[in-house]
Amino acid sequence: MAHDEFSLIRQWTSRSNGQEGDGLTVGIGDDAAVFSPTPEMEVVACCDAMVETVHFLRETMKPADIGYKAVISNISDIAAMGGIARYALVSIAVSPSYTDEEYRQIYDGIYEACEQYGVRVIGGDTVSSPRSLHLSVTVLGEVEAGRAIRRSQARPGQLVFVTGHVGSSAAGLHLLLAKNEPEAKWLPLVEAHQRPAAQIQAGRLLQASGVCGALNDVSDGLASELWEIAEASDVTIRIAAESIPIREEVLAYARVSRKEPLDWALYGGEDYQLVGTVSEDGLAALSQQFAEKGIPFTVIGRVEGNGKNVLVTRDGQQMTLNKAGFNHFVHVEEKKG
């Protein structure tokens, strides 16, 4: 592959040329981008990195999927704040094990995700890596001033909800790691892992409703995100395992593969749904709004009091929910072992 950094940048990001306007004064191609936030809005910023063998494997993710998912994971963070994603910065450490065509496909995936959510790529960086591919994306968004939704806003008496379904991405990963050609009926699970959707529309509905307490996106697993809310808000959360929304395809595949679908739902992660709390008196109107938009919205529990704890009931039994999910540092130590 070519080793001229500036030539590579021009090839991969040419689709960003001429995007100035609508708040963007200076786009890609200069030392830095220049933009103006929309009046009465605040800037929301987030950054996520993807490292080969830590966050993805070439056997389970095509190059375009890698680029697509790197953007979606950031847009999902913007959604969890109730915001709108506007701009992206992309930094990539190129590995000699990838071809020019594969890098073009990675950027195809990046731009596909950006175009779906109205995001413009306005800069980034390109460096070399001796072995693995590293991809880092920063997304800048906006939210109404003073109205970002935070993890720390759960209060006793509120109900706990989740959008969409959880466990699908983990089931898809299990299917891909089996290295067998997936049957057509399981392809939605593969898509859930490789091409997840960010819940911007759901986040905006929640932000506008005025009845949403805390909010988080399901990136590391439902259990992990619930614990983050409980700890940030200093509350005890109780959920019912039977209420957790799991797709029928996941349940069917779990039966075939002799796995526990609840483990995928609680600890798998990368579903990029939203989990949060809502006041009970606002539930009916909010549920109706979600139904009108065709977005699944499921109440799975309640905030019961103070104490930084998460409890789960199943088959009449109650226990503390294991604080687990994807942990980069545990993963690294396991790899070293």
URCORDA-V875254 format. One record per residue. N is the residue number from 1. RES is the residue in three letters. PHI is phi in whole degrees, -180 to 180 (* if undefined). Layout:
N RES PHI
N RES PHI
This chain:
1 MET *
2 ALA -66
3 HIS -118
4 ASP -84
5 GLU -55
6 PHE -70
7 SER -65
8 LEU -62
9 ILE -60
10 ARG -64
11 GLN -63
12 TRP -78
13 THR -116
14 SER -61
15 ARG -69
16 SER -90
17 ASN -65
18 GLY 74
19 GLN -94
20 GLU -62
21 GLY 115
22 ASP 52
23 GLY 96
24 LEU -96
25 THR -87
26 VAL -127
27 GLY -95
28 ILE -67
29 GLY 115
30 ASP -106
31 ASP -64
32 ALA -155
33 ALA -89
34 VAL -131
35 PHE -144
36 SER -117
37 PRO -65
38 THR -64
39 PRO -52
40 GLU 68
41 MET -119
42 GLU -107
43 VAL -82
44 VAL -113
45 ALA -126
46 CYS -149
47 CYS -146
48 ASP -133
49 ALA -114
50 MET -125
51 VAL -119
52 GLU -58
53 THR 78
54 VAL -96
55 HIS -106
56 PHE -158
57 LEU -123
58 ARG -65
59 GLU -73
60 THR -113
61 MET -134
62 LYS -73
63 PRO -52
64 ALA -64
65 ASP -65
66 ILE -61
67 GLY -64
68 TYR -61
69 LYS -69
70 ALA -61
71 VAL -74
72 ILE -61
73 SER -62
74 ASN -77
75 ILE -61
76 SER -62
77 ASP -65
78 ILE -64
79 ALA -60
80 ALA -69
81 MET -96
82 GLY 80
83 GLY -101
84 ILE -119
85 ALA -83
86 ARG -124
87 TYR -133
88 ALA -135
89 LEU -117
90 VAL -121
91 SER -117
92 ILE -134
93 ALA -105
94 VAL -81
95 SER -103
96 PRO -66
97 SER -82
98 TYR -106
99 THR -90
100 ASP -56
101 GLU -64
102 GLU -66
103 TYR -68
104 ARG -62
105 GLN -67
106 ILE -58
107 TYR -71
108 ASP -58
109 GLY -66
110 ILE -60
111 TYR -71
112 GLU -62
113 ALA -64
114 CYS -61
115 GLU -65
116 GLN -64
117 TYR -114
118 GLY 67
119 VAL -104
120 ARG -109
121 VAL -78
122 ILE -119
123 GLY 162
124 GLY 152
125 ASP -155
126 THR -133
127 VAL -134
128 SER -105
129 SER -126
130 PRO -68
131 ARG -134
132 SER -86
133 LEU -76
134 HIS -123
135 LEU -135
136 SER -125
137 VAL -123
138 THR -112
139 VAL -117
140 LEU -110
141 GLY -133
142 GLU -140
143 VAL -148
144 GLU -55
145 ALA -54
146 GLY 77
147 ARG -124
148 ALA -65
149 ILE -92
150 ARG -118
151 ARG -66
152 SER -88
153 GLN -108
154 ALA -75
155 ARG -134
156 PRO -53
157 GLY 98
158 GLN -75
159 LEU -95
160 VAL -103
161 PHE -132
162 VAL -140
163 THR -88
164 GLY 59
165 HIS -130
166 VAL -123
167 GLY 98
168 SER -69
169 SER -64
170 ALA -64
171 ALA -64
172 GLY -64
173 LEU -64
174 HIS -59
175 LEU -63
176 LEU -68
177 LEU -70
178 ALA -69
179 LYS 63
180 ASN -106
181 GLU -64
182 PRO -65
183 GLU -67
184 ALA -57
185 LYS -69
186 TRP -98
187 LEU -59
188 PRO -58
189 LEU -73
190 VAL -62
191 GLU -63
192 ALA -62
193 HIS -82
194 GLN -85
195 ARG -133
196 PRO -69
197 ALA -112
198 ALA -89
199 GLN -95
200 ILE -62
201 GLN -61
202 ALA -63
203 GLY -62
204 ARG -70
205 LEU -62
206 LEU -66
207 GLN -65
208 ALA -75
209 SER -69
210 GLY 76
211 VAL -117
212 CYS -85
213 GLY -88
214 ALA -96
215 LEU -152
216 ASN -152
217 ASP -102
218 VAL -88
219 SER -104
220 ASP -102
221 GLY 126
222 LEU -58
223 ALA -62
224 SER -61
225 GLU -70
226 LEU -64
227 TRP -64
228 GLU -61
229 ILE -66
230 ALA -60
231 GLU -73
232 ALA -68
233 SER -97
234 ASP 57
235 VAL -133
236 THR -103
237 ILE -113
238 ARG -122
239 ILE -123
240 ALA -106
241 ALA -57
242 GLU -67
243 SER -90
244 ILE -67
245 PRO -78
246 ILE -125
247 ARG -64
248 GLU -60
249 GLU -62
250 VAL -67
251 LEU -61
252 ALA -67
253 TYR -67
254 ALA -63
255 ARG -64
256 VAL -66
257 SER -92
258 ARG 58
259 LYS -117
260 GLU -94
261 PRO -63
262 LEU -65
263 ASP -64
264 TRP -63
265 ALA -67
266 LEU -83
267 TYR -122
268 GLY -74
269 GLY 80
270 GLU 61
271 ASP -85
272 TYR 55
273 GLN -84
274 LEU -112
275 VAL -124
276 GLY -169
277 THR -127
278 VAL -145
279 SER -67
280 GLU -64
281 ASP -73
282 GLY -99
283 LEU -63
284 ALA -60
285 ALA -66
286 LEU -67
287 SER -61
288 GLN -64
289 GLN -62
290 PHE -66
291 ALA -62
292 GLU -64
293 LYS -90
294 GLY 73
295 ILE -105
296 PRO -60
297 PHE -142
298 THR -127
299 VAL -81
300 ILE -119
301 GLY 177
302 ARG -149
303 VAL -88
304 GLU -105
305 GLY 168
306 ASN -85
307 GLY 130
308 LYS 51
309 ASN -148
310 VAL -130
311 LEU -114
312 VAL -131
313 THR -109
314 ARG -153
315 ASP 53
316 GLY 80
317 GLN -103
318 GLN -119
319 MET -151
320 THR -73
321 LEU -73
322 ASN -58
323 LYS -83
324 ALA -132
325 GLY 156
326 PHE -71
327 ASN -128
328 HIS -60
329 PHE -78
330 VAL -62
331 HIS -60
332 VAL -63
333 GLU -62
334 GLU -63
335 LYS -62
336 LYS -65
337 GLY -73
